[in-house]
Amino acid sequence: MKRGGKGGPRQPGGGRQTAGPRKSGRPPQGRGGRKDRFGGRNERARFADDERAPRGRFGGERGERPRPKFGKRDEERSIRPPAARGAQRRPPRADAERPERAAFRVEAEPMRKAEPEVSPALRAATKVQTVTVTPDENGMRVDRFFEARFPGLSFSHIQRIVRKGEVRVDGKRTEPKARLEAGQSIRIPPLQLAAPKLREDSPQVLKDREYLHSITLAEDDDVLILNKPMGLAVQGGSGTTRHVDGLLEALRGPGKDAQKPRLVHRLDKDTAGCLLIAKTRFAAAALAKTFRTRSARKIYWALVAGVPKPKQGRISTYLAKEEMEEDSYMRVAKHGEKDAVHAVTYYAVVETSAQKLAWISLKPVTGRTHQLRAHMAHVGHPIVGDPKYFNIENWELPGGIQNKLHLLARRIVVPHPRGGTIDVSAPLPPHMQQSWNLLGLDATRFDPIVDAPDED
């Protein structure tokens, strides 16, 4: 079974990562295209399609130069909580148990035990109903609309009723990803809702709530930023029972109209780092628009095999999803190919180790599935520990480095829904911190990717 651009068997569980044959020193197939200059050293980069990369320089000298800040913060409004919030706080933990996080944080208000009752949504679900999209739901996807209105409705049931045409928007068929507008009329067929359960005092919910608090980097009334660990899925799927979306049920407030925090973007299961959550419908709509318009700036750190040349550049390809028997991956496709989407990534080498490994910083312009992993494999420098896209034959995993995906969603910078800026960074996960220590990499070094362009 092949994986990644040029293909190769899935990486075995041991310390060796293997793939299909590739001649040493040759670039992977499809890396042609025009040669452009990037990085200010008169070096030439190869790009994957016929588009010419913009000429210029981003990045700066490492060492004495201080680490820059993104843009200007609004002094009157940031993600810092108001001084007099009145929320009860948990007893302080020992320093050894306290996770690394931003200096600001608001505790979620304590949950009150709800009396058992059947919600109006559950009673109305047994018959056909027509509802109107509210201003707060403007711009919301159809499937997200059903998840918000009917928390007991399964994802597969939503997809089925929309696909069969049982859901109508202003009398017409729709799609799960279609965007709604305020004032539109939605026909809702009889639904299969699970009866709500008492959650507030159950041991599992209390445990989930405490776990979410332990990985919280920052929080206020509208948003929550989690430090998602490697191995925790963001959403459920086949065989996945524990995921962030399910854990967020523990933060649903009391009362029949309480809102569950919502995901506004995704991370791969094995990617650690910053995950932004909206706590209100208003924040969800505002942040969703931010990501659609590419106003969010995301920076990733990765450890890759070899050292990319030039040390700063732009990767531009088309990607298409390739379905396998029990899995799928993204492959490099040609322009105009069915279902192919354009993907652009800027990269910069931060530090190297014996010319065998490189710590690189990545700034994706687009947000395609597995974009960074597929792009780095395509240019011949796959991410260490990647079970899908690592495609270098007979490559030995350096001693002491764990065979896990070395990819971190390091920093996220987005406008706050109510003004100001959200700017949060995540620490290295344990397996990457171990690798940084073994290789002598300094995580406090200046990151040159901050000067890369924000738009394609």
N, C-alpha and C positions, 0 to 999 in steps of 0.2 A: 504493500500500500504506500503510495507516494504522498509526500507532504512538502509544501512550500514551493517556491518558484521553480527550481530545477528538479525537485523531487528527491525522495529518499525515504527510507523506512523510518518509522517513529523512533525517537531516541530511546534506547533501553534504559532501565532503571539504574544501571551502574554508573561508573564514572566516565564512560566513553560515550561520545555523541557521534553517530555515524549517519551517512546519507549516501545517495547515489554517487557514482564516480564523478569526480571533477578534477581536471588537470590543475596542478598547482600553479598559482600565479595568474591564472586567466580569470577575467571577470565573468560573472554569471551571464547566461544567455539573455539577450534582450536589453543589455545595458548600453546600447549604442546611443545615438543621438548627438546633438551638437555639444561642443565643448565650451564651457563658460568659465569665467574667472570669478572666484569667490574667496573671501578670507583675507585679502590684502597681501598675499605673498606670491602673486603671479603664478599660482598653481591652477591647474585645469581640472574640472570635475566632469564626470560623465553623468548624464541624466537619462531617464528612461523613456522619454518621448521626445517629440520634435519641438516642444515648446522651449524657447530660450529663457534661461533663468535670468532674473534681473541682475545687472552688473552693480557692483558696489561692495561695501565692506560692512560686516557687522562683527561684533566682538571687540575685544580690547586686550590690552596687556594683562597677563595674570601676575599676581604678586603684590606690588605696592598699591595697585589701583583699588580703592575701596569698592565694596559691593554696592551697586546702584539700587535705587528703589524704582518700582514701577509707578510712573505717573505721579500725580499729586493726590494726597488724601484729602477728603473733606473733613476739616477740623471739627465741624459741627455735628457730623454724622459718620459713624463707623459702625462696625459690628459690635462695639462695646455695649454692654447692657446699661440701662438707666441705673442711677445710683440707688434709688429707693424702689426696688422691685418688690420687696416684701415676701419673696419666696423662701420657704424653709430650706435650709441646707443640711446635707448629710454630715455626720461627724467626720472630722478630718482624718485622712489615712496617713499611715507612716510614709516617710519620704521614699522608702524603697518600693512601696506599692503605688506611688503616684505616677501616672503616665506623663510623658512629655506632651505639652500642649501650649496653646497660646495663653497669654497672661490674663485674658478675659474669658468669662464663662458665666452662664446663668443656669441655675439648676431648674429642671422642669418642675412645675408645680406638682405637689403630691396628688396622686390619684384618689378620688373618693369612691367608696363602694357604691355601685349603682344597683338600684332595685331591679329585679327581673321584670322585663316588660317586652312586649312585641312592638317593634318599631313600626311607624306608619309605612316605611318603605317595604317592610316584609309583608304587611297586610296587603298593600297595593300590588305586590309582585305577582299575585295569583290571577290578575286580569290585565287586559290591554289598557294602557294609559298613554296619555299625551302630555308631555312636559315642555316647558320653555327654557331655553338656555339663558342663564342669568349673566349679568355683566361680569361677575367674578369668573365665570366659566368661558368667557370669550377667548378664542384661540386654543382651547383645550382639544386634544385629540378625542375621537369618539370612544376608543377603548378606555382612555383615562377618565372620561366622563362617567362611564358605567362603573368603573372601579371606585370613583369618589361617591357616586350616588348610592351604589348598592355594594357595600363592603363584603357581603357574603357571597358575591357572584364570582365564580371561578373564571380564570383567564380563558380556558378552552371554551366555556359556554358563551362568553362574550364574542369570541371569534366566530363561533358557529352561527349565532343568531344574526350577526352582521353579514356573514358570507351568504346565508340563505335568503337575505333580503327582508328578514322580519323586522329589522330596524329601518325606519324611514326618516329622513331629515327633509322637512318641507315637502313631504310626499314623494321623495325620490330615494333610490337606493344609495348606500354610502359605503365607505371603506373604514376599517379600524383606525387607519392613520389620518383620516380626513380631519381637517380643523373645523371647529364649530364657531359660529358667530352669535353674539348676544341677540336674543329675540327669535332665533330659529325654533321651529316646532319639531319635536322628536317623538315619533311613535315608538313605544316600548312594548314588546310582546310580553306574555306571561313568562316570568323568570323562575329559575330554580335557585332560590336563596337558602343558605344554611342559617338556621336560627342562631342569633347572637348568643355568645356564652359570657358568663360572668368571668372577667379577667383580672379585675383590679387587685385581688388579694391572692391569686393563685401563685404557688411557688415558682412555676415556670416563667410567668410574666414578670414577677419581681426579679428573677434571675436575668431575664432578657433586658429589663430596664437598667439594671446595674451594669450589665455588660456594655450596653450602648453608652452609658455615662463614662465608662472606663476608656473608651476609644474616641471620646469627643475631643476635638481640637478647639472648637469655638461654637458659640450658640447665642442666639438672642430670640426675640419674640417671633421672628419671621424665618430664620434660617438656622441650619445645623450643619456643621462640617465634621465628618467622621474621618478617622484615620483607619481606613479599611485594611484589615490584615490580609496577607496572602492566603489563598485557599478558601476564603469566604465569598460565596457567590452573591451578586447584587440582586438577582431575581431568581425565582424558581424555574425549574425545568425538569426534564426527564431524570428521575433518580435524585433530584436535589430537594431536600426537605428543610434545610436550614439556610437562610439567606437574609440579606439586609432588609428586603421589602417585607418579609414576614416578621422580622424582629421589630420593625417600626410599629407594629400593632400594639406593642407594649407602651408606646408613647401616645396612644390615642387618648384624648381627654375624656372626662366624665360627661354623661348626658347623651341623649339620643342623637343630637346634632353635632357631636364632637367630630373633629377632623383628624384623620390619620396623616402623619408627615408623608410627603411624596418625593419620589426620586425625580431628579431633573436631568441627570446624565448617567452614564454607565461606566464601569470599569470591568475589564476581564477578571475572571475568578482568581487568576494567579497574579494579578497586578495589585500591588499594595499602594496605599496613599490616600490623597484627598478625595473625598466623595461628598458632594454638595447635596443637601436635602432641604426641601421647602416645607415649612411647618404650617403654612396657610395657603388657601387657594390663590389669594392675591400674589403671594411670593412665587408660587408655582408658575402662574401665568407670566409674570415678569421675567423670571429666570429662564423659562422655556424660550421666550422671545430672544433673550440675550444669547443663548446657545444657537438658535436658528440663524441669527444675524452675525454669528462668529465674533461677537463682542467679548466673549470670555477668552482669557489668555491662560493656557495650561502649559506647564513645563514638566517634562519627565526626565528622570535619570535612568541610565542603563549601563550595564557592563557588557561589552561586546568582544567578540573574537577578532584579533588583529586591530590595526589602526587605520581608520578611513583616511583617504587622501582625495582632495585636500582636507585639511582639518576642520573646515567650515564649509557648508554647502547646502544645496537644496535638492530634494528628491521629489520628482514628479512622475507619477504613473497613473494608469487606470487599473482598478482592481475589480475582480469579479469573484463571486462566491462559487466554490467548487464543492459539490456534494459528494460524499463518500458513503460507504455502506453504513457506518455507524457514527460518522463524524463529518465535519466540513472545515474548510480552510479558505483563505483568500489567496488568489493567484493573480499575477500580473497579466493584464489583458490588453488588447489593442483598442485604440480609439474607435468608437462606433460599434464595438461588439455588444451584443445583447446583455443587458443588466450590468455593464461595466460602468463604474463611477470614478470620477477624477479624485485623486488623493495627492496632497502636497504636504511635505514635512521639511522643516529646517533642522539641521543638526550642527553641533559644534563639539569638538574634542576638548574635554576639560583637563584630563591628565592621562598618562599612559603608564603601563607597567611592562618593562623589558620588550616593548614593541610586540608583545604577544596578546595583551589585553588593553582595552581602552575604556575609560569612563567617559561617556558621551552624554550631552544634554540635548533634549529633543523638544521642538515646539511644533506640534501639528497645527496646520492651518485648517484642514478639514478634519472631520471626526468619523472616519470609516472604521468598520469592524476590523480589529487586528492590524490597523494601519501601520503603526510603528514597528511591530514585529515583522510584518511582511516586507516593509520597506528596507529594514536593516538586513534581512536575509537576501533580498534582491540585489543589494549592492555588495554582497560578499562579506558582510560583517554581522552575522546573526547574533541575537542576544543570548548570552550564556544561560543555560538551563531551560531554553525554550523547547518544549516537547513537540511542537508542531512545525516550526520553521527553521530549526538549526539544521544546516545542510552541508557541513564541512566533513569530508571523509577522514576517518582515522584521527580525529581531533581529541586530544587527551584533556580531561578536566583537571586543572591544576590542583595539586594536593591541598586539602583543607577547605576548598571551596565547595559548598553544597550544590547539588544538582537540582537547583530550583530556579525559577524564572527571576532574573535580576532586572526587574523593571519596576520603577516607583513613580507614581503620580506625585511629584515633589511639591508643586506649587500651583495654586489656582488664584487668579485675580479677576474678579467680576464686579460690575456695578451692583451696589445693594439695591433691592427693590424700592426702598424708601429714601434713597440718596446716599452718597458716600461710596465707599469701596470695601469689598471683601477681599482681603489679601492674607492667605493662610498657607503655611508650609508644613509638610509632614516630615518626620524624622525617617532615617533609613530603617527598614525592617530588620529584624535580628539576623537573617541570613545574609543580607547585603552589608550590614555593619561588620559582620565577621569577615567578609571578603575584603572590604575596605581596609580593615585592620591588617589582614594578612599581606595585602599588596602595598601597604604604606600610603594609601590615598587619603588626602586631607579633605574632608567633607565641607570645610569652611572656605575653600578656594573660591575665587571670583568665577562666576558662571557666565561665560561669554554669550550664551544663547539669549540673554535678556535684551540684547541689542538687535536681534533678528527681526525682520519685518513681521507685523501682526496680520497682514492680509496677503492673499495670493496675488 
